[in-house]
Amino acid sequence: MSRAFTLYRLQQVDTKLDQAAARLAEIERILGDNQAHQAASQAQQQAQAALHSAHTALRAAEEDVTAQQKRIEQNQASLYGGSVTNPKELQDLQMEAESLARRLSELEDAQLEAMAAHEQQQASKAAADAALAAVEVQLAGEHKALFAEQAELREQVERSHSEREAAASTVPAADMETYLSLRASKAGTAVAKVQAGTCSACGAELSAARAQAARSAEELTRCDNCKRILYD
Ligand SMILES: [Zn+2]
């Protein structure tokens, strides 16, 4: 087994571990992010409050109409009950009857408007309820899939740790030091495979001598451009 190959094997396991760690962090972030649910929940609460106000306004408008109808009944009783016979008083009652009827008409219009507003708020509330329920269903589905992926990744990380131990045990101490220092300075990739005469990490074309050296079992060869260890 060449020195470069043992490091390449280690690099493959470390890359897999890096990818798993990045994805696990992303999953944590998504699971912790409940903005969509908060927004839908807030909208639903606002719709609930608006419906409550519309309901109160409708009740008040209905009471106004009922009270006005009572006033009209009393007026009609006085006007036609026979207890009032004075022509002036009867005339006043008649004028009052007309005024009360005009006011009733206004109050009935207001009641119709309140009914329409109430119906509109009922529809808004129903829409907000449905939107919140949809977000909850969607999140439950997403979270279920994410929890499954998370569990799978954690198992994979467990296995990779064992693989890493096995791979690291074959690397000489000095090579390990070089490898770790390159990992730290080269965005996690210390070892690059030679692909069609080029460094797969940076894309630089290798000289024939470099490409030849990369096949050496005894020596570690570096890419002239990115300085990573080459493996062929
Ligand atoms: Zn390179």
Residues whose N, C-alpha, C, O or C-beta is under 5 A from the ligand:
A	BS01	ZN	C199 A201 C202 G203 A204 C223 N225 C226 K227
